[in-house]
């Protein structure tokens, strides 16, 4: 009876923990199999504990090259999408202009449209323009579909800002640049950071649009897909585990910094 009472009080917490465990289960499997030594070409069954793949993560030809290319694309796509998306978000929230409603609606199209439709459309555009498929066509495509996610994240933050803070800065003789850099930008920074992180993850992880616009260029997701046809090297699990650990560390650091700032303000 005591257990039933406790469960009723904590059902939301239990459901949340079970959902989190379900979401993290694939990452646990990837991590475990990064220490496997498969007997065949496929790393699907546990055979023997080994750290060989961790000692030589670039032991598979082309893996680290494709990883470096994906990281480079994700960095530049994040930078471009964040800059453009932030400006668009501020324009949509702060200014009134013709077709503002239409622009607001069009922002959601890349998020709602199936990736294969966008990929085919972009491929048709690049071919009609005579563009050579490769790094630059991938980058343009990534910036295009990441842009909407950045706009939505930044727009939500800008809409929640109190305009009286900027007015107070102007009353204290702060110029437009000072007001933006010292008041507006720090308040909008969490939304901008969230949009940038989302854009980076989407760009690094994308396969469908990249596959249509890459030509002979091979990114990390394309390398993983190609390797899965012939055999899955353990190094892929190593790279996946390392990326997951880095992401978790970034989240923990950001939480620690935010908690420290809140304590300082208190």
N, C-alpha and C positions, 0 to 999 in steps of 0.2 A: 504493500500500500504506500509506503514511504517512497518507493521507486517511482510509482505512478504519479504521485504528487510532484516529485522532483522533475520528472519528464515533462509534465504539463507546463511547469514554470520555465523549462529550458528547451522547449521543443524547437524554437527558432534557432537557438545556438547550435543544437544538435544537427538540425537540417543544414545549417550553414557549413558546419564542419564536414558533414558527409559530402556535400556538394564540392567543397574545396578539395577533399581527398579524391573524389572522382575526377576532378579537373587535373590534379597533379599526378594521377596514376601513370599516364603516358610518359611524363618526365622521369618518373621513378624507373620505369621499364628501360627507357633510353639510357639512363645513368648506369643501371645494373649491367646492361649488355655492352657498355663501353669497356668493361673489364673482362669481357669474354674472349676466348680463343676458339673460334669456330673451326671445325674440321673441314668443312666445305667452303663454298663461295658465299653462302648466305648466312647472315648473323641473326637467325631466327630462333635457334635453340641453344640453351645453355650447355656448354661443353666443359670449359676449364677456366678457372680464374687466371687472369694475366693482365699485366700493366704495359704490355708491349706497345699497344696503340697509343697510350698516353705518353710514352717516351718518344714516340715518333709519329706525331699527329699529321705530318705532311708526307707520310710514307707512301701514299697513293698518288700517282701521277695526276696532276691537274687539280687536285682538291684545294690546296691552299691558294692556287691562282684564282680559282673560281670564287673562293671565300673572300679574297682581297678585292676582287671586282665587285662582289655584292655589297661589301662594306663601303667601298668607294661610291657606288651608285646610291646606296641608302643615305650616305652623308650629304651628297650634293642634292639629292631629291628632297631630303628633309630641310636643308637650308633654303632651297628655292620655294618649296611649298609653304614653309613657315613664314618667310618674308611676304610672299604674295597673299597668303591666307590671312595673316594678321592685318595687312592693309585693307583687304576686302571686308573683313569682319568689322573693323572700325568704321569703314565707309557705310556699311549696311545699317549699323546701329546709330551712328552719330549724324548722318546726313539724309536729307530727303531729296530724291531725284526721280526722274521719269523711269519707268520700268523697274523700280526698286523691288516691287512684289514679284515680277518675273525673274529677276536675278536671284532673289531668295529661293524661288522654286527650282530654278536651274541648278542651284548649288547642290541640291539633294539628288540630282539625276545620276551622277557617277556612283553615289552610294547605293541607289536603288537598282541601277541597271546591272544585269548579269555581266560578269567580267568578260565572257566570251564575245558578247555583243560589242563591248567597248574595244576589245582587242582586235576584232575583225575590222571595225570602223577605222581604228588607228592604222592598221596595216594597209587598208585601202588608201587612206590619206597619204601615207608615206610613199607608197608605190606610185600614186598619181603625181606626187611632187618630184619623183625621181630620186628620193633620198636613199642613201645607202644604209641598210639596216645594220645596227651595231650599238655601240655605247651611247651615242647621242640620241638615237631614236628611243632606246630604253629609258634614258633619263627624262626625255620630254614626256613619255607616257607615264612614268612614275610620278612626276610632278603633277600631272593632270589629275590622276585619280587620288593622290594624297591631299590635293588642295581642298577638297570638300570637307574632309575630316578635320583639317586644321581650322577651317572657317567655322565649323560648327562648335569646336571646342573653345576657340577664342571668343566667338560671338556670345556664347553663354556666359563667359566671365565678364565681358564688357557690359552686357546688359544688366549684370548685378552690381556694377560699380555705382557708388554714390557720387553724383556730379558735384555735390557741395564740397567735396574734398579738393577738386580742381579749382572751384571758385574761391575757396579759402586760400589756396596757393597764389592765385592771381591777385587776391586782395592784399597779399603780403609782397606784392611787386615782383612775383616770379614771371618771367617771360614765357612764351609758348613752349620754347625748347626745354627750359628748366621744369616747367609744369609736367611736360610729357616724360622727361627722363627721371624726375624725382618723385612724381606722384602717380601718373597714369601707368607708366611701364611697370613699376614694381607691383602695382595692384593687379595688372593683367598678366604678370609673369607666370603664375600657376597655370592659367589657361593656355598660354603660349607654350609652356614646357610640356603640358599634357598633349597638345596637338603635335608638337615636334616628336615626342616619344612615339606617339601613335603612327605618325608618318614614317618614322625610321623602321618600326616593326613591319608595317605594311609593305614598304619598299623592299626590305631585306627578304621578306617571306614570299613575295609574289612570284607566281609561276606562269599563270595563264597568259596575262598580258605580256610578260617578258618573253614567253615562248613565241608569241606572234611577232614581236618587234625586234628580236635579238639577232636574226640572221645566223651567222656562225659564232656569235659570242655566247659563252657559256657562263652563267651565273651559278651560285651555289645551289639554289633549288633545282635548276636544270641539271646540274651535275648529280645531285641525289637521285633525281628521277631516272637519268640515264644509267646510273650505277645499279639501280634496283632491277633493271632488265637483265644484267649480266651477273650480278652478285653484289651484296651490300657489304662494303668494308667497315670494319669496326671503327675506323677513324671518323666516320660520319657521326656515330654516336658520341665520340669524344668531342667533336666540334659542337654538337647539339647540347651536350651537358655543359660545356664551357660557356656557351651563350646563355643558357638558362641561369647558371650561377652568377654570371655578370649582371643579368637583369635583376635577379633577387638582391644582389648587393647594392645596386643602384637604388632600388626601392627602399631598402633598409637605411641607406645613407640619407636619402631624402626625408624619410620619416624622422630620423634622429636629428637632422638639421631643423626640420619644422618644429619638433618638440622642444629643442633648445631655444629657438626663437620665441616660442610661446612662453617658456619659463622666464626668459629675459624681459619680455613685455610685462609679465605679471609682477 
